[in-house]
Amino acid sequence: MPEVQLQLFGRLAEFSAKVGENWTIDPSGGTLEHMLEEIAAVDPRLAEQIASPQFRVAVNDQLVSLAHRLQPNDRVALLPAVTGG
C-alpha cells in the first residue's frame, strides 16, 4: 500500500508513537482531509489540535488546502497552532 511520511511538530510530537512515521493512503491518491480524519480518530486530544483554526499542513514543504490529493512518498508536516509574544 502507498504511504506518506508524517512529521509532527510542536505539541503534536507527543502523538508520534500513536500515529507513527508513515501513514497508508488510498492507492488512487486520497485527500489530505481524509487522512486528517483518520489521524484525528487516533486520539481525542489529537482531534482537538487538528480542529484548531490555526492548524496547518505542509506537503513537501508547501502549505496546502485540505482538498490536496496526496501522492505516495509525500512528506506531510502537521503544524499545530503556536502562541508567543
N, C-alpha and C positions, 0 to 999 in steps of 0.2 A: 504494500500500500504506500502511496506517496505521503511524504511528511514535509513539514516545515520546521525550521529551527526556532525555538522560543527563547526570548531573552526577557526576563522580568526585572525591572528596575525599582529602586526606592523601596517603599514598604511592601511592594508586591513580591520582592525577593524571598520573603518568608514562605511563600507558597511553592517555591521551586521544587521541593521534594514531592509535593502532591501532584503537581502539573507535569513535571518532567522537562527535559530539554528539547524534546521533539514532540510534535503533535501530528497525528494522522489526519489527512484531509481527504475529501471526496476526490476520487480519481479524475472526475470531469472538471475539477477546479472549483471548489466550494468558495463561498464568500467569507470575507473577514467577519461579518456579522454572525454567520452561522457558527464559525469557530469560537467566537467570543461567548455565544450562548452555551456551547458545550463546556468551555472553560469555567464559566460562571457557575455551572451546576456542580463543580467540584467542591466548593465551599461557600457558604453564605457571605462570609467576610470578603471573599474574592469578588463575588457578585456585586457587593456594595461598592467596591472600588471601581469596577468596570462600569457601573451605572452612573458614576460621578460625571457631571457635565464637563469637568476639566480633564477627564481621562482621554488619552490619545494613543494612537498606534502608528508605528512606522513599519513599513515593509521595505526591506532592502535600503534602509536609511532615508526613506521618503515618507512624510506624513501622508496618510491615505484615508479615504472615507470607508464607511462600513460596507459599502457596495463593492469594494475592491475584490477582484477574483484572485484567489491565491493559486500559486503555481508550486509544484514540487521544488523543494530546496530553498524556498524563500526564507529570509531571515525576518522574523516578526518580533518587534520590540514592543512590549507593553509598558506604557509610560503613565504612571499614576499622577494624580494632581499633586502639586507641590505647593508649599507655603513658605513664605520668607518675608523678610522685612528689609 
